[in-house]
Amino acid sequence: MPTGIYQRKPRSPEYRQHIREALLDKKHSPERIEANRQGQIKRFLNPIEREKARRARTRPNKHPLNPTSCKLRSELAKARWANPIWRKRTCLSIKQAANRPEIKARNLRHLRDGLNKHTKPNKPETRLLDLLNIHFPNQWKYVGNWEFVIGHRNPDFININGKKQIIELFGSYWHSLFDIAKVTNFYRQYGFDTLIIWEDELKNEKRLTIRICKFTRTYSKKKPTTRIRYKPEGGAEVERE
């Protein structure tokens, strides 16, 4: 037999019934739980058992579960989730764990490490950032790399002039119209006003600049580049910027 592949022993019906009852919220006695915990600690201290566990995690799954076992596990998971006591206890434990400072810091670190593997900001965000730097200098900052977090969300751009304002750039492929109210209401509960900009709006710079001006209640620092034709009294038609 090749190294690292272990033959699974057949399970008796009594053992399967025992596992089924355990999954259906029929707990073991405290003595049994403590004995299992001590057994796992003793097993982990054994170098041979620890090496087996390491090889089992690194090698591919050569013995996937058969459809019958997958169906049985799915039914057991549904039955367990249907129990309101178990569901309430599980949701409460997840919320309590998520509110712990060390868990928050670890999750944020994992998110940043994962996003750093990709190019940030992407092309549409870079175009919008250039537009903001030209027309609204020293007013907006890109924080879409999880530099700034509100609740559990990370906005794309935030106002650094003292106003609690946010700009979110939506792509038509990733977002729908239902996301507008969802994102806006989420940031509103923290006191932030949100402007949603769709990726297609980047094609019309003038119209987009007017939208941002109305949102920030300021005026662009750059003069418009469109030419206006006018005819003075008694003179010829001229152009000016």
PyRosetta script that sets phi, psi and omega in degrees:
from pyrosetta import init, pose_from_sequence

init()
pose = pose_from_sequence("MPTGIYQRKPRSPEYRQHIREALLDKKHSPERIEANRQGQIKRFLNPIEREKARRARTRPNKHPLNPTSCKLRSELAKARWANPIWRKRTCLSIKQAANRPEIKARNLRHLRDGLNKHTKPNKPETRLLDLLNIHFPNQWKYVGNWEFVIGHRNPDFININGKKQIIELFGSYWHSLFDIAKVTNFYRQYGFDTLIIWEDELKNEKRLTIRICKFTRTYSKKKPTTRIRYKPEGGAEVERE")
pose.set_psi(1, 134.7)
pose.set_omega(1, -179.0)
pose.set_phi(2, -63.2)
pose.set_psi(2, 154.4)
pose.set_omega(2, -179.4)
pose.set_phi(3, -69.6)
pose.set_psi(3, 138.6)
pose.set_omega(3, 177.1)
pose.set_phi(4, 92.5)
pose.set_psi(4, -3.6)
pose.set_omega(4, 179.3)
pose.set_phi(5, -113.3)
pose.set_psi(5, 122.4)
pose.set_omega(5, -177.0)
pose.set_phi(6, -115.5)
pose.set_psi(6, 139.2)
pose.set_omega(6, -179.4)
pose.set_phi(7, -80.9)
pose.set_psi(7, 129.5)
pose.set_omega(7, -178.3)
pose.set_phi(8, -80.3)
pose.set_psi(8, 135.2)
pose.set_omega(8, 179.5)
pose.set_phi(9, -80.0)
pose.set_psi(9, 142.2)
pose.set_omega(9, 177.5)
pose.set_phi(10, -67.0)
pose.set_psi(10, 140.4)
pose.set_omega(10, -178.6)
pose.set_phi(11, -94.7)
pose.set_psi(11, 138.5)
pose.set_omega(11, 179.9)
pose.set_phi(12, -78.3)
pose.set_psi(12, 158.4)
pose.set_omega(12, 177.3)
pose.set_phi(13, -60.0)
pose.set_psi(13, -33.7)
pose.set_omega(13, 179.5)
pose.set_phi(14, -65.5)
pose.set_psi(14, -39.8)
pose.set_omega(14, 179.7)
pose.set_phi(15, -66.6)
pose.set_psi(15, -39.6)
pose.set_omega(15, 178.7)
pose.set_phi(16, -65.0)
pose.set_psi(16, -39.4)
pose.set_omega(16, 177.6)
pose.set_phi(17, -65.8)
pose.set_psi(17, -35.8)
pose.set_omega(17, 177.8)
pose.set_phi(18, -64.1)
pose.set_psi(18, -42.9)
pose.set_omega(18, 177.4)
pose.set_phi(19, -65.7)
pose.set_psi(19, -40.6)
pose.set_omega(19, -179.4)
pose.set_phi(20, -62.5)
pose.set_psi(20, -42.5)
pose.set_omega(20, 178.8)
pose.set_phi(21, -67.5)
pose.set_psi(21, -35.7)
pose.set_omega(21, 179.0)
pose.set_phi(22, -66.5)
pose.set_psi(22, -37.9)
pose.set_omega(22, 179.2)
pose.set_phi(23, -72.8)
pose.set_psi(23, -24.0)
pose.set_omega(23, -179.9)
pose.set_phi(24, -88.8)
pose.set_psi(24, 29.7)
pose.set_omega(24, 172.8)
pose.set_phi(25, 70.2)
pose.set_psi(25, 27.4)
pose.set_omega(25, 171.3)
pose.set_phi(26, -98.6)
pose.set_psi(26, 97.4)
pose.set_omega(26, -170.4)
pose.set_phi(27, -74.8)
pose.set_psi(27, 157.5)
pose.set_omega(27, 172.4)
pose.set_phi(28, -80.0)
pose.set_psi(28, 167.9)
pose.set_omega(28, 177.0)
pose.set_phi(29, -72.0)
pose.set_psi(29, 157.1)
pose.set_omega(29, 178.0)
pose.set_phi(30, -58.4)
pose.set_psi(30, -33.7)
pose.set_omega(30, 178.5)
pose.set_phi(31, -65.3)
pose.set_psi(31, -41.2)
pose.set_omega(31, 179.8)
pose.set_phi(32, -66.2)
pose.set_psi(32, -39.7)
pose.set_omega(32, 179.7)
pose.set_phi(33, -64.5)
pose.set_psi(33, -43.3)
pose.set_omega(33, 179.7)
pose.set_phi(34, -65.4)
pose.set_psi(34, -39.2)
pose.set_omega(34, 178.1)
pose.set_phi(35, -63.9)
pose.set_psi(35, -40.0)
pose.set_omega(35, 177.7)
pose.set_phi(36, -64.9)
pose.set_psi(36, -39.2)
pose.set_omega(36, -179.9)
pose.set_phi(37, -65.8)
pose.set_psi(37, -43.5)
pose.set_omega(37, 178.4)
pose.set_phi(38, -65.0)
pose.set_psi(38, -35.9)
pose.set_omega(38, 177.7)
pose.set_phi(39, -65.4)
pose.set_psi(39, -39.4)
pose.set_omega(39, 178.4)
pose.set_phi(40, -66.9)
pose.set_psi(40, -38.8)
pose.set_omega(40, 178.1)
pose.set_phi(41, -64.7)
pose.set_psi(41, -43.8)
pose.set_omega(41, 179.8)
pose.set_phi(42, -63.6)
pose.set_psi(42, -37.7)
pose.set_omega(42, 179.5)
pose.set_phi(43, -68.6)
pose.set_psi(43, -38.2)
pose.set_omega(43, -179.5)
pose.set_phi(44, -68.2)
pose.set_psi(44, -30.0)
pose.set_omega(44, 179.2)
pose.set_phi(45, -73.3)
pose.set_psi(45, -14.3)
pose.set_omega(45, 178.2)
pose.set_phi(46, -80.2)
pose.set_psi(46, 120.7)
pose.set_omega(46, -178.1)
pose.set_phi(47, -60.9)
pose.set_psi(47, -35.3)
pose.set_omega(47, -178.6)
pose.set_phi(48, -66.4)
pose.set_psi(48, -46.3)
pose.set_omega(48, 179.8)
pose.set_phi(49, -65.6)
pose.set_psi(49, -36.1)
pose.set_omega(49, 178.6)
pose.set_phi(50, -66.5)
pose.set_psi(50, -37.7)
pose.set_omega(50, 177.1)
pose.set_phi(51, -67.1)
pose.set_psi(51, -37.7)
pose.set_omega(51, 176.4)
pose.set_phi(52, -62.5)
pose.set_psi(52, -43.4)
pose.set_omega(52, 179.5)
pose.set_phi(53, -64.5)
pose.set_psi(53, -37.8)
pose.set_omega(53, 178.9)
pose.set_phi(54, -65.0)
pose.set_psi(54, -43.6)
pose.set_omega(54, 179.0)
pose.set_phi(55, -66.3)
pose.set_psi(55, -34.4)
pose.set_omega(55, 179.3)
pose.set_phi(56, -66.9)
pose.set_psi(56, -32.5)
pose.set_omega(56, 179.4)
pose.set_phi(57, -76.5)
pose.set_psi(57, -31.4)
pose.set_omega(57, -174.2)
pose.set_phi(58, -88.2)
pose.set_psi(58, -28.6)
pose.set_omega(58, -177.0)
pose.set_phi(59, -81.8)
pose.set_psi(59, 153.9)
pose.set_omega(59, 177.7)
pose.set_phi(60, -69.0)
pose.set_psi(60, 158.9)
pose.set_omega(60, -178.7)
pose.set_phi(61, -75.6)
pose.set_psi(61, 105.5)
pose.set_omega(61, -178.3)
pose.set_phi(62, -91.3)
pose.set_psi(62, -10.2)
pose.set_omega(62, 179.4)
pose.set_phi(63, -128.8)
pose.set_psi(63, 74.3)
pose.set_omega(63, -179.5)
pose.set_phi(64, -66.5)
pose.set_psi(64, 157.1)
pose.set_omega(64, -179.9)
pose.set_phi(65, -67.8)
pose.set_psi(65, 144.1)
pose.set_omega(65, 177.7)
pose.set_phi(66, -77.7)
pose.set_psi(66, 162.9)
pose.set_omega(66, -177.3)
pose.set_phi(67, -57.7)
pose.set_psi(67, -33.0)
pose.set_omega(67, -179.5)
pose.set_phi(68, -65.3)
pose.set_psi(68, -43.5)
pose.set_omega(68, 179.0)
pose.set_phi(69, -66.1)
pose.set_psi(69, -39.7)
pose.set_omega(69, 178.2)
pose.set_phi(70, -62.2)
pose.set_psi(70, -41.8)
pose.set_omega(70, 179.6)
pose.set_phi(71, -65.8)
pose.set_psi(71, -40.8)
pose.set_omega(71, 179.6)
pose.set_phi(72, -63.3)
pose.set_psi(72, -43.5)
pose.set_omega(72, 179.2)
pose.set_phi(73, -65.2)
pose.set_psi(73, -37.3)
pose.set_omega(73, 178.1)
pose.set_phi(74, -64.2)
pose.set_psi(74, -43.6)
pose.set_omega(74, 179.2)
pose.set_phi(75, -64.6)
pose.set_psi(75, -39.4)
pose.set_omega(75, 179.1)
pose.set_phi(76, -66.6)
pose.set_psi(76, -39.9)
pose.set_omega(76, 179.1)
pose.set_phi(77, -65.3)
pose.set_psi(77, -39.2)
pose.set_omega(77, 178.0)
pose.set_phi(78, -66.2)
pose.set_psi(78, -41.6)
pose.set_omega(78, 178.7)
pose.set_phi(79, -65.0)
pose.set_psi(79, -38.1)
pose.set_omega(79, 179.1)
pose.set_phi(80, -68.2)
pose.set_psi(80, -40.0)
pose.set_omega(80, 179.9)
pose.set_phi(81, -70.5)
pose.set_psi(81, -25.1)
pose.set_omega(81, 178.3)
pose.set_phi(82, -71.5)
pose.set_psi(82, -16.2)
pose.set_omega(82, 177.8)
pose.set_phi(83, -75.3)
pose.set_psi(83, 114.3)
pose.set_omega(83, -175.4)
pose.set_phi(84, -64.5)
pose.set_psi(84, -32.4)
pose.set_omega(84, -179.6)
pose.set_phi(85, -67.0)
pose.set_psi(85, -45.6)
pose.set_omega(85, 179.9)
pose.set_phi(86, -65.7)
pose.set_psi(86, -40.8)
pose.set_omega(86, -178.6)
pose.set_phi(87, -65.3)
pose.set_psi(87, -42.1)
pose.set_omega(87, 179.4)
pose.set_phi(88, -65.8)
pose.set_psi(88, -41.0)
pose.set_omega(88, -179.6)
pose.set_phi(89, -66.5)
pose.set_psi(89, -39.4)
pose.set_omega(89, 179.8)
pose.set_phi(90, -67.0)
pose.set_psi(90, -44.6)
pose.set_omega(90, 179.1)
pose.set_phi(91, -63.3)
pose.set_psi(91, -39.5)
pose.set_omega(91, 179.7)
pose.set_phi(92, -65.8)
pose.set_psi(92, -41.5)
pose.set_omega(92, 180.0)
pose.set_phi(93, -66.7)
pose.set_psi(93, -36.4)
pose.set_omega(93, 178.3)
pose.set_phi(94, -66.3)
pose.set_psi(94, -42.5)
pose.set_omega(94, 179.5)
pose.set_phi(95, -66.1)
pose.set_psi(95, -41.6)
pose.set_omega(95, 179.4)
pose.set_phi(96, -64.3)
pose.set_psi(96, -40.1)
pose.set_omega(96, 178.8)
pose.set_phi(97, -67.6)
pose.set_psi(97, -37.1)
pose.set_omega(97, -178.6)
pose.set_phi(98, -69.8)
pose.set_psi(98, -24.7)
pose.set_omega(98, -179.1)
pose.set_phi(99, -86.4)
pose.set_psi(99, -5.2)
pose.set_omega(99, 178.6)
pose.set_phi(100, -72.8)
pose.set_psi(100, 136.6)
pose.set_omega(100, -175.9)
pose.set_phi(101, -58.9)
pose.set_psi(101, -40.2)
pose.set_omega(101, -178.5)
pose.set_phi(102, -68.3)
pose.set_psi(102, -33.4)
pose.set_omega(102, 177.9)
pose.set_phi(103, -70.4)
pose.set_psi(103, -40.7)
pose.set_omega(103, 178.3)
pose.set_phi(104, -61.7)
pose.set_psi(104, -44.8)
pose.set_omega(104, -179.3)
pose.set_phi(105, -64.5)
pose.set_psi(105, -39.1)
pose.set_omega(105, -179.9)
pose.set_phi(106, -67.3)
pose.set_psi(106, -44.0)
pose.set_omega(106, 179.4)
pose.set_phi(107, -63.6)
pose.set_psi(107, -40.0)
pose.set_omega(107, 178.9)
pose.set_phi(108, -66.3)
pose.set_psi(108, -37.6)
pose.set_omega(108, 178.0)
pose.set_phi(109, -65.5)
pose.set_psi(109, -41.2)
pose.set_omega(109, 178.3)
pose.set_phi(110, -64.7)
pose.set_psi(110, -39.5)
pose.set_omega(110, 178.7)
pose.set_phi(111, -64.0)
pose.set_psi(111, -44.7)
pose.set_omega(111, 180.0)
pose.set_phi(112, -64.9)
pose.set_psi(112, -40.6)
pose.set_omega(112, 179.2)
pose.set_phi(113, -64.0)
pose.set_psi(113, -39.0)
pose.set_omega(113, 179.2)
pose.set_phi(114, -69.6)
pose.set_psi(114, -38.4)
pose.set_omega(114, -179.3)
pose.set_phi(115, -75.8)
pose.set_psi(115, -25.6)
pose.set_omega(115, 179.0)
pose.set_phi(116, -67.7)
pose.set_psi(116, -17.3)
pose.set_omega(116, 177.1)
pose.set_phi(117, -72.5)
pose.set_psi(117, -18.6)
pose.set_omega(117, -179.6)
pose.set_phi(118, -107.1)
pose.set_psi(118, 162.5)
pose.set_omega(118, -179.4)
pose.set_phi(119, -75.4)
pose.set_psi(119, 121.6)
pose.set_omega(119, 178.0)
pose.set_phi(120, -132.1)
pose.set_psi(120, 131.0)
pose.set_omega(120, -5.7)
pose.set_phi(121, -74.9)
pose.set_psi(121, 159.3)
pose.set_omega(121, 179.0)
pose.set_phi(122, -80.7)
pose.set_psi(122, -175.5)
pose.set_omega(122, -174.0)
pose.set_phi(123, -62.6)
pose.set_psi(123, -49.0)
pose.set_omega(123, 178.0)
pose.set_phi(124, -61.6)
pose.set_psi(124, -40.1)
pose.set_omega(124, 178.7)
pose.set_phi(125, -65.2)
pose.set_psi(125, -34.5)
pose.set_omega(125, 177.4)
pose.set_phi(126, -66.9)
pose.set_psi(126, -40.2)
pose.set_omega(126, 178.5)
pose.set_phi(127, -64.3)
pose.set_psi(127, -43.2)
pose.set_omega(127, 178.6)
pose.set_phi(128, -67.3)
pose.set_psi(128, -36.6)
pose.set_omega(128, 178.2)
pose.set_phi(129, -64.7)
pose.set_psi(129, -41.0)
pose.set_omega(129, 176.8)
pose.set_phi(130, -63.1)
pose.set_psi(130, -40.7)
pose.set_omega(130, 179.1)
pose.set_phi(131, -63.8)
pose.set_psi(131, -41.5)
pose.set_omega(131, 179.9)
pose.set_phi(132, -67.3)
pose.set_psi(132, -37.1)
pose.set_omega(132, 179.7)
pose.set_phi(133, -69.6)
pose.set_psi(133, -30.3)
pose.set_omega(133, -179.9)
pose.set_phi(134, -77.7)
pose.set_psi(134, -50.1)
pose.set_omega(134, -173.4)
pose.set_phi(135, -90.4)
pose.set_psi(135, -26.0)
pose.set_omega(135, -177.7)
pose.set_phi(136, -133.6)
pose.set_psi(136, 68.4)
pose.set_omega(136, -176.3)
pose.set_phi(137, -66.8)
pose.set_psi(137, 143.9)
pose.set_omega(137, 176.7)
pose.set_phi(138, 58.1)
pose.set_psi(138, 32.7)
pose.set_omega(138, 178.6)
pose.set_phi(139, -122.5)
pose.set_psi(139, -31.1)
pose.set_omega(139, -175.4)
pose.set_phi(140, -126.2)
pose.set_psi(140, 147.3)
pose.set_omega(140, -179.7)
pose.set_phi(141, -133.8)
pose.set_psi(141, 139.2)
pose.set_omega(141, 177.4)
pose.set_phi(142, -81.5)
pose.set_psi(142, 123.5)
pose.set_omega(142, 179.6)
pose.set_phi(143, -128.6)
pose.set_psi(143, 22.0)
pose.set_omega(143, -177.8)
pose.set_phi(144, -72.1)
pose.set_psi(144, -0.8)
pose.set_omega(144, 177.5)
pose.set_phi(145, -95.2)
pose.set_psi(145, 27.9)
pose.set_omega(145, 179.8)
pose.set_phi(146, 65.4)
pose.set_psi(146, 26.9)
pose.set_omega(146, 174.0)
pose.set_phi(147, -73.5)
pose.set_psi(147, -28.1)
pose.set_omega(147, -178.8)
pose.set_phi(148, -134.2)
pose.set_psi(148, 128.7)
pose.set_omega(148, -176.1)
pose.set_phi(149, -124.9)
pose.set_psi(149, 133.8)
pose.set_omega(149, 174.7)
pose.set_phi(150, -118.5)
pose.set_psi(150, 114.5)
pose.set_omega(150, -174.1)
pose.set_phi(151, 66.0)
pose.set_psi(151, -117.0)
pose.set_omega(151, 173.9)
pose.set_phi(152, -116.5)
pose.set_psi(152, 15.8)
pose.set_omega(152, -178.1)
pose.set_phi(153, -113.9)
pose.set_psi(153, 155.1)
pose.set_omega(153, 179.2)
pose.set_phi(154, -121.0)
pose.set_psi(154, 110.4)
pose.set_omega(154, 178.8)
pose.set_phi(155, -73.0)
pose.set_psi(155, 166.3)
pose.set_omega(155, 179.8)
pose.set_phi(156, -85.1)
pose.set_psi(156, -49.9)
pose.set_omega(156, -178.9)
pose.set_phi(157, -132.9)
pose.set_psi(157, 145.0)
pose.set_omega(157, 179.9)
pose.set_phi(158, -134.2)
pose.set_psi(158, 145.1)
pose.set_omega(158, 179.6)
pose.set_phi(159, -77.1)
pose.set_psi(159, 130.0)
pose.set_omega(159, -178.6)
pose.set_phi(160, -108.8)
pose.set_psi(160, 17.1)
pose.set_omega(160, 179.0)
pose.set_phi(161, -100.2)
pose.set_psi(161, 15.7)
pose.set_omega(161, 179.4)
pose.set_phi(162, 95.6)
pose.set_psi(162, -5.3)
pose.set_omega(162, 178.4)
pose.set_phi(163, -93.9)
pose.set_psi(163, 139.7)
pose.set_omega(163, 179.2)
pose.set_phi(164, -86.7)
pose.set_psi(164, 77.0)
pose.set_omega(164, -177.9)
pose.set_phi(165, -129.8)
pose.set_psi(165, 147.0)
pose.set_omega(165, -176.4)
pose.set_phi(166, -134.7)
pose.set_psi(166, 143.9)
pose.set_omega(166, 172.5)
pose.set_phi(167, -118.8)
pose.set_psi(167, 125.5)
pose.set_omega(167, 177.5)
pose.set_phi(168, -113.2)
pose.set_psi(168, 130.1)
pose.set_omega(168, 178.5)
pose.set_phi(169, -100.9)
pose.set_psi(169, 117.3)
pose.set_omega(169, -177.4)
pose.set_phi(170, -104.3)
pose.set_psi(170, 136.8)
pose.set_omega(170, 170.8)
pose.set_phi(171, -97.3)
pose.set_psi(171, 141.7)
pose.set_omega(171, -176.5)
pose.set_phi(172, -64.2)
pose.set_psi(172, -26.6)
pose.set_omega(172, -178.8)
pose.set_phi(173, -76.3)
pose.set_psi(173, -35.1)
pose.set_omega(173, -172.1)
pose.set_phi(174, -96.0)
pose.set_psi(174, -21.6)
pose.set_omega(174, -173.3)
pose.set_phi(175, -125.3)
pose.set_psi(175, 158.5)
pose.set_omega(175, 176.2)
pose.set_phi(176, -126.4)
pose.set_psi(176, 177.1)
pose.set_omega(176, -179.5)
pose.set_phi(177, -66.0)
pose.set_psi(177, -25.3)
pose.set_omega(177, -179.7)
pose.set_phi(178, -70.2)
pose.set_psi(178, -20.7)
pose.set_omega(178, -179.0)
pose.set_phi(179, -74.6)
pose.set_psi(179, -18.0)
pose.set_omega(179, -176.7)
pose.set_phi(180, -64.5)
pose.set_psi(180, -54.0)
pose.set_omega(180, -179.2)
pose.set_phi(181, -66.1)
pose.set_psi(181, -34.6)
pose.set_omega(181, -179.0)
pose.set_phi(182, -63.7)
pose.set_psi(182, -47.9)
pose.set_omega(182, -178.8)
pose.set_phi(183, -71.0)
pose.set_psi(183, -41.5)
pose.set_omega(183, -178.5)
pose.set_phi(184, -62.9)
pose.set_psi(184, -45.4)
pose.set_omega(184, -179.5)
pose.set_phi(185, -67.0)
pose.set_psi(185, -33.5)
pose.set_omega(185, 179.9)
pose.set_phi(186, -65.0)
pose.set_psi(186, -47.4)
pose.set_omega(186, -179.3)
pose.set_phi(187, -72.9)
pose.set_psi(187, -24.4)
pose.set_omega(187, -179.6)
pose.set_phi(188, -67.4)
pose.set_psi(188, -32.3)
pose.set_omega(188, -179.9)
pose.set_phi(189, -68.2)
pose.set_psi(189, -15.3)
pose.set_omega(189, 174.4)
pose.set_phi(190, -101.1)
pose.set_psi(190, 6.4)
pose.set_omega(190, 176.8)
pose.set_phi(191, 87.6)
pose.set_psi(191, 16.1)
pose.set_omega(191, -178.1)
pose.set_phi(192, -106.0)
pose.set_psi(192, 137.0)
pose.set_omega(192, 170.7)
pose.set_phi(193, -90.1)
pose.set_psi(193, 140.5)
pose.set_omega(193, -173.4)
pose.set_phi(194, -122.7)
pose.set_psi(194, 135.4)
pose.set_omega(194, 172.8)
pose.set_phi(195, -112.9)
pose.set_psi(195, 121.0)
pose.set_omega(195, 179.3)
pose.set_phi(196, -94.7)
pose.set_psi(196, 123.6)
pose.set_omega(196, 177.7)
pose.set_phi(197, -117.8)
pose.set_psi(197, 127.4)
pose.set_omega(197, 177.8)
pose.set_phi(198, -88.2)
pose.set_psi(198, 152.5)
pose.set_omega(198, -176.1)
pose.set_phi(199, -60.6)
pose.set_psi(199, -32.7)
pose.set_omega(199, -179.7)
pose.set_phi(200, -67.4)
pose.set_psi(200, -24.2)
pose.set_omega(200, -178.5)
pose.set_phi(201, -71.5)
pose.set_psi(201, -13.8)
pose.set_omega(201, 179.5)
pose.set_phi(202, -68.8)
pose.set_psi(202, -16.1)
pose.set_omega(202, -179.5)
pose.set_phi(203, -70.7)
pose.set_psi(203, -30.2)
pose.set_omega(203, -179.0)
pose.set_phi(204, -108.4)
pose.set_psi(204, 93.6)
pose.set_omega(204, -174.8)
pose.set_phi(205, -67.6)
pose.set_psi(205, -38.0)
pose.set_omega(205, -176.9)
pose.set_phi(206, -65.9)
pose.set_psi(206, -47.0)
pose.set_omega(206, 179.8)
pose.set_phi(207, -65.3)
pose.set_psi(207, -38.2)
pose.set_omega(207, 179.6)
pose.set_phi(208, -67.1)
pose.set_psi(208, -37.5)
pose.set_omega(208, 178.0)
pose.set_phi(209, -64.0)
pose.set_psi(209, -38.7)
pose.set_omega(209, 178.2)
pose.set_phi(210, -64.5)
pose.set_psi(210, -40.6)
pose.set_omega(210, 178.5)
pose.set_phi(211, -61.4)
pose.set_psi(211, -44.6)
pose.set_omega(211, -179.2)
pose.set_phi(212, -68.2)
pose.set_psi(212, -35.3)
pose.set_omega(212, 177.1)
pose.set_phi(213, -61.4)
pose.set_psi(213, -44.9)
pose.set_omega(213, 179.5)
pose.set_phi(214, -65.6)
pose.set_psi(214, -35.2)
pose.set_omega(214, -178.8)
pose.set_phi(215, -70.4)
pose.set_psi(215, -43.2)
pose.set_omega(215, -178.0)
pose.set_phi(216, -87.6)
pose.set_psi(216, -9.0)
pose.set_omega(216, -178.2)
pose.set_phi(217, 57.4)
pose.set_psi(217, 37.7)
pose.set_omega(217, 176.0)
pose.set_phi(218, -130.1)
pose.set_psi(218, -179.7)
pose.set_omega(218, 178.9)
pose.set_phi(219, -121.1)
pose.set_psi(219, 150.4)
pose.set_omega(219, -179.3)
pose.set_phi(220, -66.6)
pose.set_psi(220, 142.2)
pose.set_omega(220, 178.9)
pose.set_phi(221, -78.7)
pose.set_psi(221, -17.6)
pose.set_omega(221, -177.5)
pose.set_phi(222, -96.2)
pose.set_psi(222, 139.3)
pose.set_omega(222, 178.6)
pose.set_phi(223, -70.8)
pose.set_psi(223, 147.1)
pose.set_omega(223, 178.7)
pose.set_phi(224, -65.5)
pose.set_psi(224, 146.1)
pose.set_omega(224, -177.7)
pose.set_phi(225, -96.6)
pose.set_psi(225, -1.3)
pose.set_omega(225, -179.3)
pose.set_phi(226, -76.5)
pose.set_psi(226, 141.5)
pose.set_omega(226, 180.0)
pose.set_phi(227, -91.2)
pose.set_psi(227, 136.7)
pose.set_omega(227, -178.3)
pose.set_phi(228, -115.4)
pose.set_psi(228, 128.5)
pose.set_omega(228, 177.4)
pose.set_phi(229, -90.8)
pose.set_psi(229, 132.7)
pose.set_omega(229, 176.2)
pose.set_phi(230, -146.0)
pose.set_psi(230, 158.5)
pose.set_omega(230, -175.7)
pose.set_phi(231, -127.8)
pose.set_psi(231, 105.9)
pose.set_omega(231, 178.0)
pose.set_phi(232, -67.9)
pose.set_psi(232, 162.5)
pose.set_omega(232, -178.1)
pose.set_phi(233, -66.3)
pose.set_psi(233, 124.7)
pose.set_omega(233, 178.1)
pose.set_phi(234, 73.4)
pose.set_psi(234, 14.8)
pose.set_omega(234, 179.9)
pose.set_phi(235, -127.7)
pose.set_psi(235, 177.3)
pose.set_omega(235, 179.8)
pose.set_phi(236, -85.2)
pose.set_psi(236, 163.8)
pose.set_omega(236, -179.9)
pose.set_phi(237, -71.9)
pose.set_psi(237, 128.7)
pose.set_omega(237, -179.2)
pose.set_phi(238, -125.7)
pose.set_psi(238, 169.8)
pose.set_omega(238, 178.6)
pose.set_phi(239, -120.9)
pose.set_psi(239, 147.8)
pose.set_omega(239, 172.5)
pose.set_phi(240, -146.4)
pose.set_psi(240, 160.4)
pose.set_omega(240, 179.3)
pose.set_phi(241, -86.7)
pose.dump_pdb("model.pdb")
